[in-house]
Structure formats: C-alpha cells, structure tokens
Amino acid sequence: MGVLLPSGARVFIAGHRGLVGSAIARRLGAEGYDVVVRSRQELDLRDGPATHAFLRECSPDAVVLAAATVGGIMANATYPVDFLEDNLRIQLSVITGSHRAGVRRLLFLGSSCIYPKLAEQPIREDSLLTGPLEPTNQPYAIAKIAGIEQVNAYRRQHGRSYVSAMPTNLYGPGDNFDLESSHVLPALIRRFHEARIADAPEVVLWGTGTPRREFLHVDDLAAACLTVLRHYDADGPINVGSGTDLTIRELAGTVAAVIGYNGQISFDPARPDGTPRKLMDGSRIRELGWEPRISLRDGVAATYQWWLDAGSPTGRTVAAATR
C-alpha cells in the first residue's frame, strides 16, 4: 500500500487549540502539510449545519478530529451531560460533514477509556465492547465508542477511508492544569509546584496510589497520528501508547522529584481510584514503524518548563477543554 496522505495535502485539524490538536498541527505543519484550523469563535463544531458548510467550502483532503470535551475524574463526575452530549454533537458534525464534503481521509481520536474496566492487560483493540466500562468516565467513553462506530459505519456503507486511533494517557505542552478539570499528570505538576513554593510539609492525593497508568508525550502521539494518516486503513481502532506503565504512587514520586518537592506524599483511600490498570497493546502501530521517543521523566520536565514559561496558566474550563 502506498502513502495514503502525501505531503502537501490540505488537512483540517478540529480542536487545534487543545493538547492533542495543537501537537498534531505542529507536526503536520513541519512535515509540509497545508494545515487548516478554525477557533471555536469562528466555528462551533457542535453546530452541524455550520460545520458542514465550512467543510464543503474548505474542501480538505483529510480531517483530524481531535476536538473534545475532556477532563479527569472530578470533571467527569461533575459534568456528565457535557461529556456525553458535547462529544456526540462534535463527532456527528465533523464526521458526517466530512463525508458530505467528499473528504477522502479522516482520523478520529478516541481514548483508552473506551475499553472495559477489567480488560485483559495489555489491552488489545478487540477488547472493545467486551465488558462494563469504568463508571467514573462512562458518559465520555460511550460518546467516544459512538464515534468509533460512526467511523466504521462510513467505512462499511460508503467505502470511506476513515480510521480511529485510541491514545493512552497524554501530557505535554498545551495541557490543562486546572485542578477541577485536569487529568492526573498536569494536576500533579501543579500540586507539587504549589506545595514547593508554599514549603508545604505534605501533599495528599486521591485514591490509594496503586492503580497503574501508561503515559505518552503528546509530541510522540502527533508522530503516531502522522504514521496512521499515511499508512493505516483498516476497520476498528488502533492503539497508541508508550508500552510501559507505573503506579500513581510512582508517578507522583517522579513528578515530585522533577519539580524539587521534598515533602511527604500521602494518599486518601476514601477517594476513587478509577480503573485498576490501563496498559495498551501497541503491536499494530509498531508494525507500521512508529516508536515513542520521549521518556516520562524528560517529558515531565519539559512540560513543567512549558507551564512555567507560559506564566503557570491554570487551563481552560471543562466546557471548552480542547475545542
């Protein structure tokens, strides 16, 4: 099979201001692609007719759907309607609009939370829909599963070269550091930074510290997405992960060491842990020649420095997390 998306092609990045979309836009731009973006003020992706009209006018060769409403355990519990309905609206607008506009290639970005809570580890792509989801992020996961099924349906019914990629837990420049809506790694960076500045003797974290998580720098994901756009065309999702995991307690120790916090790290077992373990089986993406390049410690250090250089922003509200 030849290259499915040659250099110079026009690519619309939906969600270019978010963690994932901004990294993909940087990578595709550096590789010579004609990257097209629109801010939320210019185009609300939840608005189907407006999105369809834009895609007809823009006429991109490919679309990368990285726009989503995202967040951690607290945000998922607080805003389940937003996580379900916003993501369904965005996906219906962009995927349907791409088909109607004759877009040849589309990459839909999902999440590892689509897989069952107790899926066999490492998680293979065929684990999808084989068991109950983790309750703390079920609305978001169901929306993402719907997006995967929509992509598959367009492949089957209309022969579209549309594909889905499922990244593991991501971090990097452009992340959301708001403690009410962020994911675990940026939240830890902020917590330990503030504790170091305040000379706090202790930082108490949610849960037991025993769940295991896999992390991938967003620039490594962007490289993987380019590989998928160029070379992957098959039914079902393709996993993208680092291939290694660690406990939340170990992660906290790594982040604290990078930031220079030397106080005590404690855990509150009365708070939820979430899924016990989420390690992705990345065999398919590695068969295409992709490998992650950025170590966790180096990635955390670079992300922390980016946050400091940006003036320690707290991030966006949950309703506009990646649009």
Order of alpha helices (4+ residues) and beta strands (2+ residues): beta-alpha-beta-alpha-beta-alpha-alpha-beta-alpha-beta-beta-alpha-beta-beta-alpha-beta-beta-alpha-beta-beta-alpha-alpha
